[in-house]
Amino acid sequence: MPFTLVDILALFIFIASWYGYTLFARKKAKTTDCIARCLHQHRIHWMYEVISREVRVSEAALLANLERNIAFFASSTLLILAGVFTLFAKVATLEVVIASLPFATEVNHLAIQLKLSLLVFIFVISFFQFTWSMRQYGFLNVMIGATPLDLSGGNENLTAYAKQMAIVQDQAAHSYNYGLRSYYFALAAMCWFFHPLLFVFMSLWVVYTLYTREFNSKAVKAITTAQHLLQLEREIKNEQRPRA
């Protein structure tokens, strides 16, 4: 048998940590101020401003910058996958290197291949997420290009259209976030080559890091405060708008 009971338990904890945190973050974001929730509100405000701008060069530049970042990770993921596939031909060398470490557990040929397969699976998921994010940003570009001008800000149809653009952008950002999250958990999976307990520790540490950054960081507090300020400004703007 390639894996011990501790290895199997460590893999189960890894999967539960990744899947469990994804469900937890998605549910908690609906009721708690966090990066995902507050940035979605920022995107709505952004799209409200888009429909009132005749010249949208700044939007094109901002979206191009976002797409460029995603394209970097998508191309990097392919390079990483190529590197991991190359390691399948060097399993014997890996076995010798890992066995030479004083804290590493005993390894075998099949176990290393299965662990490499886990890394391949993670980075394939990551690539799909990044490319889907890029496509959705492309959809958003088309929607912005089709947006009519509304200087008054009182057109309810265009206001609803702006919200739909924000939803598309939000989904693109979620896919990007899921791709990045795969990188985090891939780092935890790499620790499995050395020791299953280290694998467990890194899986839990990744969850703690993600939670801290997404729900309890200084950036979250600043984004939340800024979102409330934008909401107040929009309410004032709506009150000052001439009534029909």
C-alpha positions as CSV (number, residue, x, y, z in Angstrom):
1,M,0.0,0.0,0.0
2,P,1.6,3.4,-1.0
3,F,0.1,5.3,1.8
4,T,-0.1,4.8,5.6
5,L,-3.2,5.6,7.7
6,V,-1.6,8.9,8.7
7,D,-1.2,9.8,5.0
8,I,-4.8,9.1,4.2
9,L,-5.9,11.1,7.2
10,A,-3.7,14.0,6.2
11,L,-5.2,13.9,2.7
12,F,-8.7,13.9,4.1
13,I,-7.9,16.9,6.3
14,F,-6.4,18.7,3.3
15,I,-9.5,18.2,1.1
16,A,-11.9,19.1,4.0
17,S,-9.9,22.2,4.7
18,W,-10.0,23.4,1.1
19,Y,-13.6,22.5,0.4
20,G,-14.8,23.5,3.9
21,Y,-13.2,26.9,3.8
22,T,-14.6,27.6,0.3
23,L,-18.1,26.8,1.5
24,F,-17.5,28.8,4.8
25,A,-16.2,31.9,3.0
26,R,-19.0,31.9,0.4
27,K,-21.7,31.7,3.1
28,K,-20.1,34.1,5.6
29,A,-19.5,36.7,2.9
30,K,-23.3,37.0,2.5
31,T,-23.7,38.4,6.1
32,T,-20.2,39.7,7.1
33,D,-18.1,42.5,5.8
34,C,-15.1,41.0,4.0
35,I,-13.0,41.5,0.9
36,A,-15.5,39.7,-1.4
37,R,-18.6,41.4,-0.1
38,C,-17.2,45.0,0.1
39,L,-15.4,44.8,-3.3
40,H,-18.7,43.7,-4.9
41,Q,-20.3,46.9,-3.6
42,H,-17.3,48.9,-5.0
43,R,-17.9,47.2,-8.3
44,I,-21.5,48.3,-8.3
45,H,-20.5,51.9,-7.6
46,W,-17.9,51.6,-10.3
47,M,-20.5,50.5,-12.9
48,Y,-22.9,53.2,-11.8
49,E,-20.1,55.7,-12.7
50,V,-19.5,54.0,-16.0
51,I,-23.0,54.7,-17.3
52,S,-22.5,58.4,-16.6
53,R,-19.1,58.7,-18.3
54,E,-19.0,59.6,-22.0
55,V,-15.3,58.7,-22.2
56,R,-14.4,55.3,-20.8
57,V,-10.7,55.1,-21.4
58,S,-10.0,54.7,-17.7
59,E,-12.2,51.7,-17.5
60,A,-10.5,50.1,-20.4
61,A,-7.1,50.7,-18.8
62,L,-8.2,49.3,-15.4
63,L,-9.7,46.2,-16.9
64,A,-6.7,45.6,-19.1
65,N,-4.5,45.7,-16.0
66,L,-6.7,43.2,-14.2
67,E,-6.7,40.9,-17.2
68,R,-2.9,41.2,-17.5
69,N,-2.5,40.0,-13.9
70,I,-4.7,37.0,-14.5
71,A,-2.9,36.2,-17.8
72,F,0.4,36.1,-15.9
73,F,-0.9,33.5,-13.5
74,A,-2.6,31.5,-16.3
75,S,0.7,31.3,-18.2
76,S,2.7,30.6,-15.0
77,T,0.3,27.7,-14.2
78,L,1.1,26.1,-17.6
79,L,4.8,26.4,-16.9
80,I,4.4,24.8,-13.4
81,L,2.3,22.0,-14.9
82,A,5.1,21.3,-17.4
83,G,7.6,21.2,-14.5
84,V,5.5,18.8,-12.5
85,F,5.1,16.5,-15.5
86,T,8.8,16.5,-16.0
87,L,9.2,15.3,-12.4
88,F,7.3,12.1,-13.3
89,A,10.5,11.1,-15.2
90,K,12.6,11.9,-12.1
91,V,10.7,10.0,-9.5
92,A,13.7,7.9,-8.6
93,T,15.8,11.0,-8.0
94,L,13.1,12.5,-5.9
95,E,12.9,9.4,-3.8
96,V,16.6,9.6,-3.1
97,V,16.4,13.3,-2.2
98,I,13.4,13.0,0.1
99,A,14.9,9.9,1.8
100,S,18.1,11.9,2.5
101,L,16.2,14.5,4.6
102,P,16.3,13.7,8.4
103,F,12.7,14.6,9.1
104,A,11.1,13.0,6.0
105,T,9.0,9.8,6.3
106,E,9.8,6.7,4.2
107,V,8.6,7.1,0.6
108,N,8.1,4.8,-2.3
109,H,7.9,5.1,-6.0
110,L,4.1,4.9,-6.3
111,A,3.5,7.3,-3.4
112,I,5.6,10.0,-5.1
113,Q,3.7,9.6,-8.3
114,L,0.3,9.9,-6.6
115,K,1.5,13.0,-4.8
116,L,2.7,14.5,-8.0
117,S,-0.7,13.7,-9.5
118,L,-2.3,15.7,-6.7
119,L,-0.2,18.7,-7.7
120,V,-1.2,18.3,-11.3
121,F,-4.9,18.1,-10.4
122,I,-4.6,21.3,-8.3
123,F,-2.8,23.3,-11.0
124,V,-5.3,22.1,-13.7
125,I,-8.1,23.4,-11.5
126,S,-6.2,26.7,-11.1
127,F,-5.7,27.0,-14.9
128,F,-9.4,26.5,-15.5
129,Q,-10.3,29.2,-13.0
130,F,-7.8,31.7,-14.4
131,T,-8.9,31.2,-18.0
132,W,-12.6,31.4,-17.0
133,S,-11.8,34.7,-15.1
134,M,-10.2,36.1,-18.2
135,R,-13.2,35.2,-20.4
136,Q,-15.6,36.8,-18.0
137,Y,-13.5,40.0,-18.0
138,G,-13.8,39.9,-21.8
139,F,-17.6,39.6,-21.4
140,L,-17.5,42.7,-19.1
141,N,-15.6,44.6,-21.8
142,V,-18.3,43.9,-24.3
143,M,-21.0,45.0,-21.8
144,I,-19.2,48.2,-21.1
145,G,-18.8,48.9,-24.8
146,A,-22.5,48.4,-25.3
147,T,-23.5,50.7,-22.3
148,P,-25.5,53.8,-23.4
149,L,-24.8,57.2,-21.8
150,D,-26.9,58.3,-18.9
151,L,-25.8,61.7,-17.6
152,S,-28.8,62.1,-15.3
153,G,-28.3,58.8,-13.5
154,G,-32.0,58.4,-13.2
155,N,-32.5,55.7,-15.9
156,E,-33.7,52.7,-14.0
157,N,-33.0,50.3,-16.8
158,L,-29.4,51.4,-17.1
159,T,-29.0,51.3,-13.3
160,A,-30.2,47.7,-13.3
161,Y,-27.8,47.1,-16.3
162,A,-24.9,48.5,-14.2
163,K,-25.7,46.0,-11.5
164,Q,-25.6,43.2,-14.0
165,M,-22.1,44.4,-15.2
166,A,-21.0,44.4,-11.5
167,I,-22.2,40.8,-11.1
168,V,-20.2,39.7,-14.2
169,Q,-17.1,41.4,-12.8
170,D,-17.7,39.9,-9.4
171,Q,-17.9,36.4,-10.9
172,A,-14.6,37.0,-12.8
173,A,-13.0,38.2,-9.6
174,H,-14.3,35.1,-7.7
175,S,-12.7,32.8,-10.4
176,Y,-9.4,34.7,-10.0
177,N,-9.6,34.3,-6.3
178,Y,-10.3,30.6,-6.6
179,G,-7.3,30.2,-8.8
180,L,-5.0,32.0,-6.3
181,R,-6.5,29.9,-3.5
182,S,-5.3,26.8,-5.5
183,Y,-1.8,28.1,-5.4
184,Y,-2.0,28.5,-1.6
185,F,-3.2,24.9,-1.1
186,A,-0.7,23.6,-3.7
187,L,2.1,24.9,-1.3
188,A,0.5,22.9,1.4
189,A,0.3,19.8,-0.8
190,M,4.0,20.1,-1.5
191,C,4.7,19.5,2.2
192,W,3.2,16.0,1.9
193,F,6.3,14.9,0.1
194,F,8.2,15.3,3.4
195,H,5.8,14.4,6.2
196,P,2.0,13.9,6.5
197,L,1.9,15.9,9.8
198,L,3.6,18.8,8.1
199,F,1.0,18.4,5.3
200,V,-1.8,18.7,8.0
201,F,-0.2,21.7,9.6
202,M,0.3,23.6,6.4
203,S,-3.3,22.9,5.3
204,L,-4.6,24.4,8.5
205,W,-2.2,27.3,8.3
206,V,-3.4,28.1,4.8
207,V,-7.0,28.2,6.0
208,Y,-5.9,30.5,8.9
209,T,-4.0,32.8,6.5
210,L,-6.9,33.0,4.0
211,Y,-9.4,33.7,6.8
212,T,-7.2,36.4,8.3
213,R,-6.6,38.2,5.0
214,E,-10.1,37.9,3.7
215,F,-12.1,38.7,6.9
216,N,-9.8,40.3,9.5
217,S,-7.0,42.3,7.8
218,K,-6.4,46.0,7.8
219,A,-7.2,46.0,4.1
220,V,-10.7,44.6,4.8
221,K,-11.3,47.3,7.4
222,A,-10.2,50.1,5.0
223,I,-12.2,48.7,2.1
224,T,-15.3,48.3,4.4
225,T,-15.0,51.9,5.6
226,A,-14.5,53.2,2.0
227,Q,-17.5,51.3,0.8
228,H,-19.7,52.9,3.5
229,L,-18.4,56.3,2.5
230,L,-19.2,55.6,-1.2
231,Q,-22.7,54.6,-0.2
232,L,-23.2,57.8,1.7
233,E,-22.0,59.8,-1.3
234,R,-24.4,58.0,-3.6
235,E,-27.3,58.7,-1.3
236,I,-26.5,62.4,-1.1
237,K,-26.2,62.4,-4.9
238,N,-29.6,60.8,-5.3
239,E,-31.2,63.3,-2.9
240,Q,-29.7,66.2,-4.9
241,R,-30.9,64.8,-8.3
242,P,-33.8,66.8,-9.7
243,R,-37.1,65.0,-9.4
244,A,-39.1,64.4,-12.6
